[in-house]
Amino acid sequence: MPKLIVKEGYNRGAIFEITSDSVSIGRDVDNSIQVIDDKISRSHAKILREATRYAVIDNRSRNGTSVNGLPIEHRTLNHGDEVRIGDTLFLYMEDAPMAETVGRARGELSAQEPSLAAGGTVLRRLDLIATSKPMHEVLRQVTRSAAGEAPVLVSGEPGTGKELVARSIHLNGTRRDSPFVTVNCSSLSESPLESEIFGHERGAFANAIARKMGALEMAGKGTLFLDEVSELPVPLQQKVFRVLDKGEFQRIGGQEVLDAKCRLIVATRRDLLKAVQAREFRNDLFHLLSANEIRIPALRDRPEDIPPLIDYFFRYFRNRLATRVTALSADALARLRTYHWPANVRELRNTVERALLSAEGDTLALTDLPLEVRFLVGTSADKELLLLRDVEKRCVSRGLKSVGGNRTQAAQILGTDPKTLQAKIDQYGLPTEPDGPDSRQRTPSPPPQVPPTR
């Protein structure tokens, strides 16, 4: 019997069995599955049987529905899919997962699973672009890892796509019909994190009113992905080491020894060797994980991938947003290509989406791009991460310098009004020149004559 398991959000760990042909999900009490979440609609979505499969359908909700991170209106569900509604993330599970179609077995993509690989290599059911030599090496390692069962360490800067690579290993391996379960080790403190991974028995602690299935059990024979594993507290590192070394674990408060049947993939933005040297990460666990490491290069180190990424995100969001934009101007494209992208692919994706949302004409222009991109904050000569205040100050300063300090012209190119610009100038103490054609030095007027005191 198919079921939805709450992975994130209200009532985490709850299991909802799908016992009818139509199951409604929303905030109202009349729904088959009521979700206490202010970000979802009263009647947000429904799970509907279609022939031998179930599909999720968005009911024109205010914040939308997504499956595996992609927004959808109608999507057939596969065993292990993640369905997000507001702040609630469901894991869809089937007792007897259906085999993939012949087309997918041959590595073809369905119409519902668009490829991100314009001009590059496509891995089945995954959004990856690989036109550069460094990314071709990443794909070679992904293919090799997918064929095996050993744990995998995926490392790289934030926003480089570590989870996408982990999903690719899962979806191209023998465990593809089983769940892919994710846990972010940096988002919870030690006790909730231990329960999230290993589960707990009823009465194990004060709020343990029922047995909870942990991520290791939810993954079954699939894959458990531990994101930011460097943030895992040292006592839990010992338990994860036991999972890898002995293939067993126990729920919190439980005596039963359970078999860990899933494959483990972990990711980190930190240098784990330095964490070992600082005694923040166990040496034995490090050596188990680092034997099979995939290091994802930063976007600035693979500039050949930037143009196809821009092309994909532009087409992807243009087709999904209510926008009149049909083209990308040459100067906007040039600026996107030369920006340093300190937050990598995630920043590029967000930038294109923001620009399309703010564009008013039928062509996305340079002035539609965010200030930090428009004025190249984050170029190779400026690699440090900046506070928002610093970014704004630098953008205003460069805007003023580009027009010789003329506030009226600077306000136009910065996309604001002169009054707001003047407030920023005063806030940051920036130098300016008087506006207008007579902006040359004026002779100061003599001070007024004070009549003598009688």
C-alpha positions as CSV (number, residue, x, y, z in Angstrom):
1,M,0.0,0.0,0.0
2,P,1.5,3.4,-1.0
3,K,2.2,5.8,1.8
4,L,3.5,9.3,2.5
5,I,6.1,9.7,5.3
6,V,6.7,13.2,6.7
7,K,10.4,13.9,6.5
8,E,10.4,17.6,7.4
9,G,7.9,19.9,8.9
10,Y,4.9,19.5,11.3
11,N,4.4,16.0,12.7
12,R,7.8,14.8,11.3
13,G,7.9,11.0,11.2
14,A,4.2,10.5,10.7
15,I,3.0,8.0,8.1
16,F,-0.1,8.5,6.0
17,E,-1.3,5.4,4.1
18,I,-3.0,6.1,0.7
19,T,-6.1,3.9,1.0
20,S,-8.3,5.5,-1.6
21,D,-8.2,6.6,-5.3
22,S,-8.1,10.3,-4.3
23,V,-6.3,11.8,-1.3
24,S,-6.5,15.6,-0.6
25,I,-3.8,17.5,1.2
26,G,-4.2,21.0,2.7
27,R,-4.6,23.2,5.7
28,D,-8.3,22.7,6.2
29,V,-9.6,20.0,8.4
30,D,-11.7,18.5,5.6
31,N,-8.6,17.3,3.8
32,S,-7.6,13.6,3.9
33,I,-4.2,14.8,5.1
34,Q,-4.4,18.0,7.2
35,V,-1.0,19.8,7.4
36,I,-0.5,22.6,9.9
37,D,1.5,25.0,7.8
38,D,0.8,28.6,7.1
39,K,2.6,28.4,3.7
40,I,0.1,26.0,2.1
41,S,-3.4,26.6,0.8
42,R,-6.6,25.3,2.3
43,S,-6.8,22.7,-0.4
44,H,-3.3,22.6,-1.7
45,A,-2.8,19.3,-3.7
46,K,-4.1,15.8,-4.2
47,I,-2.8,12.3,-4.7
48,L,-4.8,10.7,-7.5
49,R,-4.8,7.1,-8.8
50,E,-4.3,7.0,-12.6
51,A,-4.5,3.4,-13.9
52,T,-1.9,1.5,-12.0
53,R,0.1,4.6,-10.7
54,Y,-0.5,7.5,-8.4
55,A,0.1,11.1,-9.4
56,V,0.4,14.3,-7.4
57,I,-1.6,17.3,-8.7
58,D,-1.3,20.9,-7.5
59,N,-4.6,22.6,-6.9
60,R,-3.4,26.0,-8.1
61,S,-2.0,26.6,-4.7
62,R,-0.4,29.9,-3.7
63,N,3.1,28.6,-3.1
64,G,3.1,25.6,-5.4
65,T,4.1,21.9,-5.1
66,S,7.4,20.4,-6.0
67,V,8.7,16.9,-6.6
68,N,12.4,16.2,-6.1
69,G,13.0,19.9,-6.0
70,L,11.3,20.8,-9.3
71,P,7.9,22.7,-9.3
72,I,5.1,20.7,-10.8
73,E,1.4,20.9,-11.8
74,H,0.9,17.2,-12.5
75,R,3.5,14.5,-11.9
76,T,3.3,10.7,-11.8
77,L,5.0,9.5,-8.6
78,N,7.8,6.9,-8.3
79,H,8.9,5.0,-5.3
80,G,11.3,7.3,-3.2
81,D,10.1,10.6,-4.7
82,E,10.1,13.7,-2.3
83,V,7.0,15.9,-2.4
84,R,7.3,19.3,-0.9
85,I,4.3,21.4,0.1
86,G,5.2,24.5,1.9
87,D,7.6,23.7,4.7
88,T,6.5,20.1,4.8
89,L,8.4,17.4,2.9
90,F,6.8,14.0,2.2
91,L,8.6,10.8,1.1
92,Y,6.4,8.7,-1.2
93,M,6.9,5.0,-0.7
94,E,5.4,1.9,-2.4
95,D,5.4,-1.6,-0.8
96,A,6.2,-3.1,-4.3
97,P,8.0,-0.4,-6.4
98,M,7.2,-0.7,-10.1
99,A,10.1,-1.4,-12.4
100,E,11.3,1.4,-14.6
101,T,10.2,1.6,-18.2
102,V,12.5,0.2,-20.9
103,G,13.2,3.8,-22.0
104,R,14.6,4.7,-18.6
105,A,16.6,1.5,-18.4
106,R,18.3,2.7,-21.6
107,G,19.1,6.0,-20.1
108,E,16.4,8.1,-21.8
109,L,14.6,11.1,-20.2
110,S,10.9,11.4,-19.9
111,A,9.1,14.6,-20.8
112,Q,8.5,15.3,-17.1
113,E,12.2,15.1,-16.4
114,P,13.9,17.9,-18.4
115,S,17.6,17.7,-19.0
116,L,20.0,20.4,-17.8
117,A,22.7,19.0,-20.0
118,A,22.5,21.4,-23.0
119,G,25.6,20.5,-25.0
120,G,26.8,18.1,-22.3
121,T,26.5,14.6,-21.0
122,V,23.1,13.5,-19.6
123,L,22.8,11.1,-16.7
124,R,19.4,9.3,-16.5
125,R,16.7,11.2,-14.5
126,L,19.1,13.9,-13.3
127,D,19.7,17.6,-14.0
128,L,23.5,17.9,-14.7
129,I,25.5,19.9,-17.1
130,A,29.0,18.7,-18.0
131,T,30.7,20.5,-20.9
132,S,34.0,21.3,-19.1
133,K,36.8,18.9,-18.5
134,P,36.6,19.0,-14.7
135,M,32.9,18.1,-14.8
136,H,33.5,15.3,-17.3
137,E,35.8,13.9,-14.6
138,V,33.1,14.3,-12.0
139,L,30.6,12.3,-14.3
140,R,33.2,9.6,-14.8
141,Q,33.5,9.2,-11.0
142,V,29.7,9.3,-10.6
143,T,29.4,6.5,-13.2
144,R,32.0,4.4,-11.4
145,S,30.4,5.0,-8.0
146,A,26.9,4.2,-9.2
147,A,28.2,0.8,-10.3
148,G,29.4,0.0,-6.7
149,E,28.1,-0.1,-3.2
150,A,30.9,1.6,-1.2
151,P,30.2,4.8,0.8
152,V,30.9,8.0,-1.1
153,L,32.1,11.4,0.0
154,V,31.0,14.4,-2.1
155,S,32.9,17.6,-1.4
156,G,32.8,21.1,-2.7
157,E,31.8,24.7,-2.0
158,P,28.2,25.6,-1.2
159,G,26.0,25.7,-4.3
160,T,28.1,23.5,-6.5
161,G,25.5,20.7,-6.6
162,K,26.6,18.1,-4.1
163,E,23.1,16.7,-3.6
164,L,22.5,16.5,-7.3
165,V,25.7,14.4,-7.7
166,A,24.5,12.2,-4.8
167,R,21.1,11.7,-6.4
168,S,22.8,10.9,-9.7
169,I,24.8,8.1,-8.0
170,H,21.5,6.7,-6.5
171,L,19.4,7.0,-9.6
172,N,22.0,5.4,-11.8
173,G,22.8,2.5,-9.5
174,T,21.1,-0.7,-8.5
175,R,19.2,1.0,-5.6
176,R,17.2,3.3,-7.9
177,D,13.9,1.7,-7.1
178,S,14.3,2.4,-3.3
179,P,14.1,5.7,-1.4
180,F,16.7,8.5,-1.4
181,V,16.6,10.0,2.1
182,T,18.4,13.2,3.0
183,V,19.4,14.5,6.4
184,N,21.2,17.9,6.9
185,C,23.6,17.5,9.8
186,S,24.0,21.2,10.3
187,S,20.3,22.0,10.8
188,L,19.7,20.2,14.1
189,S,21.3,19.9,17.5
190,E,22.8,16.6,18.7
191,S,19.7,15.0,20.3
192,P,17.1,15.7,17.5
193,L,19.7,14.8,14.9
194,E,20.4,11.4,16.6
195,S,16.6,10.7,16.5
196,E,16.4,11.9,12.9
197,I,19.1,9.4,11.8
198,F,18.5,6.4,14.1
199,G,14.9,6.9,15.3
200,H,13.7,6.3,18.8
201,E,11.5,4.1,20.9
202,R,8.4,5.3,22.8
203,G,9.5,6.7,26.2
204,A,13.1,7.1,25.2
205,F,13.0,10.8,26.4
206,A,10.4,13.3,27.6
207,N,8.7,14.0,24.3
208,A,9.0,10.5,22.8
209,I,5.2,9.7,22.8
210,A,5.5,7.1,20.1
211,R,8.2,5.1,18.2
212,K,9.8,7.0,15.4
213,M,11.3,5.6,12.3
214,G,14.8,7.2,11.6
215,A,16.3,8.0,8.3
216,L,18.3,4.7,8.3
217,E,15.0,2.7,8.4
218,M,13.2,5.1,6.0
219,A,15.9,4.6,3.4
220,G,15.4,0.8,3.5
221,K,17.5,-0.7,0.7
222,G,18.0,2.7,-0.9
223,T,20.4,5.5,-0.1
224,L,20.9,7.7,3.0
225,F,22.5,11.1,2.1
226,L,24.1,12.9,5.1
227,D,24.6,16.5,4.0
228,E,27.3,18.6,5.9
229,V,28.6,15.5,7.6
230,S,31.5,17.6,9.1
231,E,28.9,19.1,11.4
232,L,27.9,15.7,12.8
233,P,28.7,15.7,16.6
234,V,31.6,13.4,17.6
235,P,29.4,11.0,19.6
236,L,27.2,10.5,16.5
237,Q,30.2,10.0,14.3
238,Q,31.0,6.8,16.3
239,K,27.4,5.5,15.6
240,V,27.8,6.3,11.9
241,F,31.1,4.5,11.9
242,R,29.4,1.4,13.4
243,V,26.8,1.5,10.6
244,L,29.6,1.5,8.0
245,D,31.8,-1.0,9.8
246,K,29.3,-3.5,11.3
247,G,26.2,-2.7,9.2
248,E,24.0,-2.3,12.3
249,F,22.4,0.3,14.6
250,Q,19.9,0.8,17.4
251,R,17.1,3.2,17.9
252,I,17.4,5.6,20.9
253,G,16.1,3.8,24.0
254,G,16.0,0.5,22.1
255,Q,17.7,-2.8,22.8
256,E,17.1,-4.4,19.4
257,V,20.0,-4.4,17.0
258,L,18.8,-3.5,13.5
259,D,20.4,-4.1,10.2
260,A,21.5,-1.0,8.1
261,K,20.5,-2.0,4.6
262,C,21.0,1.3,2.9
263,R,24.0,2.8,1.1
264,L,25.6,5.9,2.7
265,I,26.6,9.0,0.7
266,V,27.8,12.1,2.6
267,A,28.7,15.6,1.6
268,T,30.8,18.4,3.1
269,R,31.9,21.9,2.3
270,R,34.8,21.7,4.8
271,D,38.2,20.0,4.4
272,L,37.6,16.8,6.4
273,L,41.4,16.2,6.8
274,K,41.7,19.6,8.6
275,A,38.7,18.7,10.7
276,V,40.5,15.5,11.7
277,Q,43.7,17.4,12.6
278,A,41.5,19.8,14.7
279,R,40.0,16.7,16.4
280,E,36.6,17.7,15.2
281,F,36.1,14.6,13.1
282,R,37.0,10.9,13.8
283,N,40.1,9.7,11.9
284,D,38.6,6.2,11.4
285,L,35.4,7.5,9.9
286,F,37.4,9.9,7.7
287,H,39.4,7.1,6.2
288,L,36.3,5.0,5.5
289,L,34.7,7.9,3.6
290,S,37.6,9.5,1.9
291,A,38.5,6.3,0.0
292,N,35.8,7.2,-2.5
293,E,35.7,11.0,-2.8
294,I,34.1,13.1,-5.6
295,R,35.3,16.7,-5.5
296,I,33.0,19.1,-7.4
297,P,34.9,22.2,-8.8
298,A,33.6,25.7,-8.1
299,L,31.8,27.3,-11.0
300,R,34.6,29.9,-11.5
301,D,37.0,27.0,-12.1
302,R,34.8,25.6,-15.0
303,P,33.8,28.7,-17.0
304,E,32.9,26.5,-20.0
305,D,29.8,25.4,-18.1
306,I,28.5,28.9,-17.4
307,P,26.9,29.6,-20.9
308,P,24.9,26.4,-21.1
309,L,23.8,26.9,-17.5
310,I,22.6,30.4,-18.3
311,D,20.8,29.1,-21.3
312,Y,19.1,26.3,-19.4
313,F,18.0,28.4,-16.4
314,F,16.7,31.2,-18.7
315,R,14.6,28.7,-20.7
316,Y,13.5,26.8,-17.6
317,F,12.2,29.8,-15.6
318,R,10.9,31.7,-18.6
319,N,8.5,28.7,-19.3
320,R,7.4,28.5,-15.7
321,L,7.0,32.2,-14.6
322,A,4.3,34.6,-15.7
323,T,6.8,36.7,-17.8
324,R,6.8,38.4,-21.2
325,V,10.5,37.9,-21.6
326,T,11.5,36.1,-24.7
327,A,15.2,37.1,-25.1
328,L,18.3,37.9,-23.2
329,S,20.2,41.0,-24.2
330,A,23.9,40.8,-25.3
331,D,25.1,43.0,-22.4
332,A,23.2,41.1,-19.8
333,L,24.5,37.8,-21.2
334,A,28.1,39.2,-21.2
335,R,27.8,40.3,-17.6
336,L,26.4,36.9,-16.4
337,R,29.3,35.2,-18.2
338,T,32.0,37.4,-16.5
339,Y,30.6,37.4,-13.0
340,H,32.6,35.4,-10.5
341,W,29.7,33.5,-8.9
342,P,31.0,33.1,-5.3
343,A,27.9,31.0,-4.4
344,N,28.3,28.9,-7.6
345,V,25.4,27.3,-9.6
346,R,22.8,28.0,-6.9
347,E,23.6,31.8,-7.1
348,L,23.4,31.7,-10.9
349,R,20.0,29.9,-10.8
350,N,18.6,32.4,-8.3
351,T,20.0,35.4,-10.2
352,V,18.3,34.3,-13.5
353,E,15.0,33.7,-11.7
354,R,15.1,37.1,-9.9
355,A,15.9,38.9,-13.1
356,L,13.0,37.3,-15.0
357,L,10.6,38.2,-12.1
358,S,11.7,41.9,-12.2
359,A,12.0,42.3,-16.0
360,E,9.2,44.5,-17.4
361,G,10.0,44.3,-21.2
362,D,10.2,41.4,-23.6
363,T,14.0,41.3,-23.3
364,L,16.0,40.7,-20.1
365,A,18.3,43.7,-19.9
366,L,21.4,44.5,-17.9
367,T,19.4,46.7,-15.6
368,D,17.2,43.7,-14.7
369,L,20.2,42.0,-13.0
370,P,20.8,42.3,-9.3
371,L,23.1,45.1,-8.3
372,E,26.0,42.9,-7.2
373,V,26.0,41.2,-10.6
374,R,25.5,44.4,-12.6
375,F,28.6,46.0,-11.0
376,L,30.6,42.8,-10.8
377,V,30.9,42.5,-7.0
378,G,32.5,39.1,-6.6
379,T,34.9,39.2,-9.5
380,S,38.2,37.4,-9.3
381,A,39.8,40.4,-7.8
382,D,37.1,40.5,-5.1
383,K,36.8,36.9,-3.9
384,E,35.9,37.5,-0.3
385,L,32.2,37.1,0.7
386,L,30.7,40.4,1.5
387,L,28.0,41.5,3.9
388,L,24.8,42.9,2.3
389,R,25.7,46.4,3.5
390,D,29.2,46.1,1.9
391,V,27.6,44.9,-1.4
392,E,25.1,47.8,-1.5
393,K,27.8,50.4,-0.6
394,R,30.1,49.2,-3.3
395,C,27.3,49.1,-5.9
396,V,26.2,52.7,-5.1
397,S,29.8,53.8,-5.2
398,R,30.6,52.2,-8.6
399,G,27.3,53.6,-10.0
400,L,28.2,57.1,-9.0
401,K,31.8,56.8,-10.4
402,S,30.5,55.5,-13.7
403,V,28.6,58.8,-14.3
404,G,31.1,61.2,-12.7
405,G,29.1,61.5,-9.5
406,N,25.9,62.7,-11.1
407,R,23.1,61.5,-8.8
408,T,20.3,61.7,-11.3
409,Q,22.1,59.5,-13.8
410,A,23.3,57.2,-11.1
411,A,19.8,56.7,-9.8
412,Q,18.6,55.7,-13.3
413,I,21.3,53.1,-13.9
414,L,20.9,51.7,-10.3
415,G,17.2,51.4,-10.8
416,T,16.1,53.6,-8.0
417,D,15.0,57.2,-7.4
418,P,17.2,60.2,-6.6
419,K,15.8,60.5,-3.1
420,T,16.5,56.9,-2.1
421,L,20.0,57.2,-3.7
422,Q,20.7,60.4,-1.7
423,A,19.7,58.5,1.5
424,K,22.3,55.8,0.7
425,I,24.9,58.4,-0.1
426,D,24.4,60.0,3.2
427,Q,24.3,56.6,5.0
428,Y,27.6,55.5,3.6
429,G,29.3,58.9,3.4
430,L,30.0,58.7,-0.3
431,P,31.4,61.7,-2.3
432,T,29.3,63.2,-5.1
433,E,29.3,66.0,-7.6
434,P,26.4,68.5,-8.0
435,D,23.8,67.5,-10.7
436,G,23.2,69.5,-13.8
437,P,25.2,71.1,-16.6
438,D,26.6,73.8,-14.3
439,S,28.2,71.3,-12.0
440,R,31.6,73.1,-12.1
441,Q,32.9,74.9,-9.1
442,R,30.7,77.7,-7.9
443,T,32.0,80.8,-6.2
444,P,30.6,80.7,-2.7
445,S,28.2,83.6,-1.9
446,P,29.5,86.0,0.6
447,P,28.1,85.7,4.1
448,P,25.2,88.0,4.9
449,Q,26.0,91.3,6.5
450,V,25.1,91.5,10.1
451,P,23.9,95.0,11.1
452,P,26.0,96.5,13.8
453,T,24.6,96.5,17.3
454,R,23.6,99.8,18.6
